[in-house]
Amino acid sequence: MGSRQEATEQYGKALRLGQKNYKEQVLRGNYPYPQVLDEILDEAMVAGRVDMGVIEIPTEQIIGTKGAGRRSAFASNFMPLLALDSEFACKWMELCSAHLGDEGIRDPIRCFEYLGRFYVQEGNKRVSVLKSYDAPTIPGYVIRVIPAWSDDPAVRAYYDFMDSYRLTGLYRVYFSRPGSFAKLQAALGFEADHVWTADEKQHFVAGFTYFRDAYRKQGGDELEITAADALLVWLRVYKFEQLWSLSATDLSKAVAAVWPDVKLLSAPDPISVSTETEEQKTEDTPAPNIFGRLLHAVFPDHLNIAFINEYSPEDSDWIRAHDLGRQYLEAVMGDKVSVRVYNNVHPGEAAEEAMEAAAEDGVQVIFATTPPLIGACRKLAAKYPGVRILNCSASMPYTGVRTYYSRIYEGKFITGAVAGAMSRDGEIGYVASNPIFGVPASINAFALGARLTNPRARIKLRWFCVEENAMSALAADGVDVISNRDIPAPDRGKETWGLCQLQPDGTMEPLASPYWHWGNLYVKLVRSIFSGSWDGLSSREGEQAVNYWWGMSSRTVDVWLSEDLPDGVAQLVQILRRGIIDGSIEPFRRPIRSQDGQLRNDGEKWFSPEEILHMDWLCDCVDGAIPSYDQLLPISRPLVRLQGVYRDQIPPEKEGPML
């Protein structure tokens, strides 16, 4: 047997830890004892039970007991609470002596597992002794209690875990969000259905334990996420194999670099959508006080700016529109900015190298003009936190990278009204781009605009990402007014972009189109840095990712009109335009039913920006559907992986950025 004196000393240490934990939990208003499974589980919540046999249980996941017996003997951390001279303490110390002896504690405990947590039926004191020595695992005979299926995120995550356990045999790999394990498989270079070998398990556990220690030192135990959740965030920037080349100090720095994004996982609203410029927010506020003017002295008076383009302006209308915005920025800001342009920078290593070179050369602001560049943006943000990085995309959960896009649906509402007025029979065609954030909102806004001027209007929906000749197909069906993809810039209005009308000779005559004015957005964002409101937004929003989503009121979106449009229709456009700008007209504040008959708005509700941006349903006057991922043309799939309204349901790939 081991030393009785050492066992006595160990009980004293464990008792102090238990008393400390008890007091802390009481002060926080938490339950101070181990959870009792019988008190939190109702049989109606159970779908079945599975005998798992004897497995190695991660000690940190043992959180409670099966029944209420001996409830008050332990604090919530399983450390003892009873006095040193109690019978309980004597038995605890006997087990401790056995643990210190040659044979150790060998008998498995018996417990139940529910939602990834373990509740002890036999062996509470064994758990307490081994936890006091920080034993990583404890052998136990386990009965798994399977919860009844529901849409509860915890239940969905658990069913995802059961699938992953079949492949890993590890309880340590536990995520709080469904779909996460598939991302881990991809990040590790495994196929989705790969079964881990014994060597792969050992390799992962060693690296994961190393990462978890750094995660805890950073304060991870205070967050409502798991260490595996945090590892996935870390793997967005680093590779798993890099763990072995990092010292403990360097790993702590690497974890700290992504810590804001790790904390973001616990936030109820991780993304803050900014729908108006700082100029709009402050135009009615008094002039800044003397303190504000003193602060202004520390703001920059010159900025080095880089534009990172995936293609050249000559090869891409999208890039050309952004390049026109860049030219506008330089014309307006003059010698206050120095701008560099990097064209044909493809996602991956090329983008990472270009952005790092720009940062090394002293660039202070980076605009990356396409969503696929987000991976390189994220890595640069972790390495150069002082560089302001923006990516033209929507709903990206990164604090170090701000995203920007436009409320193009406002312009679509107006062109929908034009379509309703100009359509011969109310059958109106619509060619959508991709099923990404904001596109269903644009389709619905267009449909509501058409119904505004033609109550019998119906929208025949086709998708450019599914069929390349969608517009021709609509024309062949006899549709005379068709909304094509929007013009990228106002100087392209005479081409067959936007809303067009089929002429008797078979040609398409442009009528109207929303367009982006990226220059206005770039100027306002740069001015926000000079004025200090950029940093003010950071302070005001706290630990949230910032998504600029500006519309017509900021002049980021506008509508081009054909000179041949009838005067009455043109006047209506100006009325609607003014109403949207001043806020008196809101496209979605009207009775709306979706295709499934559900009442989405009774006419009194204001949709939040998040509800509009993440809209994944279509109005009942739209004939057509949002295409599935498998229906998309290959060229559209990378973008939909990043920005798709159903991106969380798309299985991840081993290559490419991981969200």
Order of alpha helices (4+ residues) and beta strands (2+ residues): alpha-beta-alpha-beta-beta-alpha-beta-beta-alpha-beta-alpha-alpha-alpha-alpha-alpha-alpha-beta-alpha-alpha-beta-alpha-beta-alpha-beta-alpha-beta-beta-alpha-beta-alpha-beta-alpha-beta-beta-beta-alpha-alpha-beta-beta-alpha-beta-beta-alpha-beta-alpha
